[in-house]
Amino acid sequence: MSKNKAPQHKIGGMRGILIYLFGLSGLINILALTGAFYMLQIYDRALTSGSISTLVALSVLAVGLYLFQGLFDVIRSQILVRLGARLDAQLAPLAHKVVIEMPRFGYSTAEATERGRDVDTLRGFLASQGPVALFDLPWIPIYLVFVWLLHPMLGYLTLGGALVLAVLTIIAEVLTRRHSHAMIKASVARSSVADSNARNSDVLHAMGMTGRAVDRFEKANRRHLDCQTKTSDIGGTLSGLSKVLRMILQSAILGLGAYLAIRGQLSAGAIIA
């Protein structure tokens, strides 16, 4: 096997782990419906029958399912952390070799160092909530099916709201990506100026150009801050809009559920669920 194919083989060997994580995420998402089923059974069975034993049995079952959900969630998180460490151990030497070679092709030390941090960024991403959201995303239809089983009208409303939120997320990604790339370039440029000033400090002092060097860094820093501010403004605005839409959707589902209950097409337990 060639050296070029070796890293790909190592990464490809993690396919089994990713499949396992995908299945584990499905189990976690199914268990996440415990609260909804619990409230549904409480209102439709325990309260209507007045049975304390039924209430106790449902409560014990719900607690057990919650504990399993928490356990599986911890296991998934630990696997992702170790997966990130494993990738780091395999890719860090290759990335460091690239960092050493980059200055030979005209890249600055700051640019080379920034590329070397990409492995750290990847490891940090795997240890964050980002991969968790990605593994949970394909299981969203489970919730849609559950709501649909309660009543088709609730299913239509939930599906429509989910599509609106998905479109908003795509718009946010498109708008922020361009500014994020600009912010990264500005950050690299600022680091490059700072690195150049530090390496040539003796020359700058000898030639009396310290003030000009500081001005140069200030301009690079200002460009970086401007890009960062624009990116944060766009992200914050769209995040706030998404939050408002989610609250409106929740209230709309609750209102529609109450309407269906008044019409006798839905039970009170289904509204709470």
Secondary structure by P-SEA (a helix, b strand, c coil): ccccaaaaaaaaaaaaaaaaaaaaaaaaaaacaaaaaaaaaaaacccccccaaaaaaaaaaaaaaaaaaaaaaaaaaaaaaaaaaaaaaacaaaaaaaaaacccccccaaaaaaaaaaaaaaaaaaacaaaaaaaaccaaaaaaaaaaaacaaaaaaaaaaaaaaaaaaaaaaaaaaaaaaaaaaaaaaaaaaaaaaaaaaaaaaaacaaaaaaaaaaaaaaaaaaaaaaaaaaaaaaaaaaaaaaaaaaaaaaaaaaaaaaacccccccccc
